[in-house]
Amino acid sequence: MRTAVVIGTGLIGTSAALALTARGVTVHLVDHDAAQARTAAALGAGTDEAPEGQVDLAVVAVPPAHVAAALADAIGRGLARAYVDVASVKGGPRRELAALGADTSAYIGTHPMAGKESSGPLAATADLFEGRPWVLTPTRDTDHEVLNLALELVALCRAVPVVMDADAHDRAVALVSHTPQLVSSMVAARLEEADETAVRLCGQGIRDVTRIAASDPRMWVEILSANPGPVADVLAGIAADLEETVEALRGLQSSDEAKRRGGAAGIEDVLRRGNAGRVRVPGKHGAAPMAYETVGVFISDKPGELARIFADAGRAGVNIEDVRIEHATGQQAGLVQLMVEPRAVAALAAELRERGWALRRQ
């Protein structure tokens, strides 16, 4: 691939353009908002000038409701040898494109499973897709060259290709992406009018659950409008669990011993099923999940402290698998939780203590 056009310079489109440009592809940027395309160009994602001839690949990175129209227009103009979109819904846009009479043999639907709470070109990074799954949904009429160019796009963005049926993809993302967004937003909504005293007690748990609730509502209305049925199906299952959980909690309130036992059993059941589901979430680099142990380190809130911890862990020959930070309420301090392999805990703790770090007792 030598040339590409990216249509839509938001987070995903600009990130793809940055990745392609960094690997020597000449990228042309198109957006209905010319100022946004200029911003992406200024970031080094490519040029906002139109290509002089046909390019190798057109990447359509517009909201799901506009994908089919943008693709039909680009295909009708012969803009590229191959066309992909990167919308988070796949079945609907393809059917709409076919209904418009476009040549679908030159098109393949794709979806990079990556993103951020923030949107727009200023949030884009060239490494956004590295190591992330990138779904491809070819059909029997997909041209072989088109599939190869789509695979080259995924490789240049350093993502991991995953081939799926379009409708199976939509059911999958309803479960693992779209529903979590709504659930996160619903939990965060409980905080809107909560007592200030309660809000001040927020810890890492509520931050984890509500992190994605900071996402752009307008963007998510567009996404959910393109995949409402599968999301509603998942939410219906959650609603049934919620109803049973509420009933179990009411049982725990009862003065009747049998109802309390039944309530406890109901709560334990949903928690155990949660354990079983969580175990199935892929671990590092998509491998089977590993059980890490945590080393807690108290840290002051000043520049360079995290870098010192990581450097000291490196001296101990320990790889930090994951990290979380809990900030102390009303203090310029916090607790850094370093997740490491169990066999590395003793060496890391000894090194950190020797270098003056205060560790939380296990």
N, C-alpha and C positions, 0 to 999 in steps of 0.2 A: 504494500500500500504506500503510495507516494502522496496522494492528495485526498482531502476529505472536506465535506461541508458539515458543520454542526448547526442545526436549526433549533434555536432556543438556547439562550446563554444563561440559564439559571445555574443552580448548584451542580446538577448532574452533567448538563451539557458542557459547562465551562471546565469542570473537572476532567471530563473525557478529552476535551480539546487541549487542556494543559498536558495531559499524559501523552497524547499523540504528538503534539509539538515537541515535547521533550525528547521524543524518539525519532525525530527527523521528518515527520509527516507535515506537509504544508496544509494548514487548516484555515478554511474560510468560515467566518462567523456570521450568522444571520439571526435576527430577532425582530419581532414586530416593534420592539422598543429599541430604536437605534442607539440611544444612550447606553443601554445595557450591553449591547454588542461592543460598543467602543470601550466600555469599562473592562469587559473580558479581554479585548485586544490589548489594552494597556497593561493587563496583568501578565501578558505573554502567552495567551491562549491561542493566538493566531492573528489573522487580519480580518477587518470588517469589510474589506473590498471583495466584490463579487468575483468568482472564478472566471477565467477567460474561456474555458471549455468544460467538457464533462470531467467530473472528478471520479475517483475510484469508489468512494463510499459517502453516502449521506446518512448522518445520524440525526434522527428527529427526536428532540428532547423537549417536547411541549406537553402541557397537561393532557391527560387521557382523552378528554372530550374533543380535543383538537387534533389528535394524532392522525386519524384517517384523512381528514381534509388536507393536512400538511403533507402527508405522504402522497395522496392523489395528485396534489399540485406539483410536487417535486418529480414524481414519476412521469406525469404528463409532459413536463418540460424536458425530460431526459437529462436531469441534473447530474445523475451518477450512474455508475455501472451496477451498483447494489445499494439497497436501502434497509436501514434498521431503525427501530424506535427503541426507546429506553424507558417507556412508561411502566408503571407498576401493575398494570392490568393488561392482559394479552388477548383474551378471547374476543371481547367486544370490538376493539379497534380493528382486528383482522376481518371480522365479519362486516363491519362498516366499510372497510376499504374494498372488499369484494363487491359489496352492494353499489359502490360508486363506479364499478366497472374498470378498476385499475388492474394492471398486470401484476398479480401477486407473486409471480415466479421470481421477480427481482427483489422481493422483500422477505425479511425474516424478523419476527418479533423477538425482542430481547429485554431483559430486565436485570441490571446490576443490583445486587442486594447490598446496597451501601447507601448511606445518607447521613444527615446531621439534623439537629433541631433547627438550625439556622438555614436560610435559603439565600439565593441570589449569587451572582458571580464572585462577590467579595468573600463568600464562605468556601469557595472552591479550592481544591488542592489536587495536585497531580497524582498523589498517592492514595486518593480516596478509595480506589477499588482494589488496591494491592492485597492479595490473599483472600478476597471476598468472592463468594459464589456469583456467577453471572449467568443467568438462565437464558437459554436459546430455545426457541419454539419452532423448529422447521416443520414443514408439512411435505406431503408427497410431491407437490409441485414446486418446492423451493429449488432454485437452480444451484448446482454444485458449487459454482464459482461464488455465488452469493453467500453460501454457508461458509466457504473458506475465508472470505473477506470478513465475515462476522467473527469467525474464530481468531483471525489476525487482530481485529479490534480488541477482543478480550485479552489476547496475549500481550499486546502493546500496553494495555492498561494494567497488566500483571494481575489479572483476576483469574478465577478458576471456572472454566466452562461447565455448565450443567444443562443437559438436554432434557426438556420436558414437553408434554402436551400442553397447549395453551390453557385449556379449561382446568386441567389438573394444577397448573401453576396458580391460577386465580383462586382455587380452593385452598391451596397451600399458603399463599400470602395472606388470605383472609384470617387464617389461624395464627401465623407467626409474625405478622406485621400490622395488618389493618385493625384487627381486634385489640391487640395490646395498646395501640394508640388511643382507642376509645376508652378502654378500661383505665389507662393512665390519666386521661383527661377527666374521667368521672371521679376518680379518687382525688385528683387535684382540685376539682370543683368543690369538694367538701371543705376545703381550706378557705374558700373565697370570703365567707362570712363567719369563719370560726373565731372564737375568742382569742385575742392577742396572746394571752397566757398560754393557750394550747399551741399556737403557732410557734412560740418561742421554744417549745420542747421538741421541735422537729429534729430528727436525727438522720443517720445515713439510710435507714430503711425507707422513710418517706421520700427522701431525695432520690433513691434508686427507682422507686415505683413511679414517681411523677416526673422523672427527667424528660421524657419525650412529650410530656404535656405542654412543653414550651414551643412545640412546633406551630407552624403557620396554619391557622384554621382554614383560610381560603384554599390553600393547597390541599388540605385533607378533605375538604368538602368535594373537591374535584376528583380526588382519588376514590373516595368512598362512593361517589355517585356512579363510578364506573364498575363497581364491584359490590353492590348492595346486598344481593341475595346470599352469596357465600358468607359474608360478614354477619348478616342477620342470623344465619343458621348457627354459626359458632356462638354468637351472643345468646341465642335461645338456650343452648346447652349450659352456658354460664349462668343464665337466669334461673334455670332449674336447680343448679348447684346452690345458688344464692338463697333460693326459697327454702331448700332443705337445711342450709346452714343457719338461716334465721330461726327456723323451727327448732333446730338443735340447741341454739343459744337460749331460746325461750325455755326449753326443757331444763337447761342448767339453772335457770332462775327458779324453777318450781320447788315447792316444798315436798313434792312426791319423789321418793327415792328412786323409783323405777323410771320416772321421767328424766331425772338427773343422769342416771346411768345411760339412758337412751341418748340424751343430749351429748354426753361425753363421747359416746361411741360414734355419733354422727360427726362431731368435730374431728375426732381422730381419723375417721375415714377420709374426709376431704384433705386433711393435712398429709396423710400417707399417700393418697393419690397424687398430691402435689409433689411429694418427694419422688415418686416414681416417674412422673413426667419430667421433672427437672433433670433427672439422671440422663434422660435421652437427648438433652441439648448438647450439641457437639462441643468439644473442648478446643484447645489451642490448635490452630491450623486445620480445623475441621476433624481432628482425630477424636478418638473416644475420650470422654471427659476424665480428668484425673482428679483425685482428692488431694488438694493442697493444704498445707498447714500455714497458719498465720503467725507472723512475728510482729507484735505491736511496738511501735517506737514513738515516744513523745517528741514533738518537734515544735520549735518556735516559728512564728510566721514572719520570716525574713528571707531575703534573697539568698540563694545558694544552698539552703539547707537540704532540699531534696537531692540536689546534685551530690552533696557530700555523702548522703546515705547510700545512693546508688554506687558511688565510687568505693565506699567502704565495703559494700556487698561484693563488688567486683574483686577487691583485694582478697576477700575470703573465698573467691572462686565460686560464688553462688549466683545463679541466674534468677532474677526476679520474674516470676510468671505473671503476676498481676499486682496491682496496687490500688488502694483506696485511702482516701483522706477524710477523717472526721474532724471538723472544726469545732473547737470548744466555744460554747455560747458566752459572749461577752469577754472573751480573752483572745489575745494575739498568739494563740497556740492551738495545737491539734494533735491528733493521733494518726500516724501513718501505719496502715496495715499492709505488710509485705507478704504476699502469697508465694510460697516456695515449696519445692518437693520435701516431703517429710524427712528424708535423709539429710537435708541441708540445714535443718533448723538449728541444730547444736552449733555447727560451725559459724553460721550467720550470727546467732545470738552472742557467741563468745567474741567474735570480731567487733561487733557493735558496742558491746560493753567495754571492751579494751580501749575503744576510741572515744569513750565518754558519753555514749548515748544512753538515755534512760529507757528501759524496756518495760512494757506492761507485763505484769505477772500473768502466766497462763492459768 
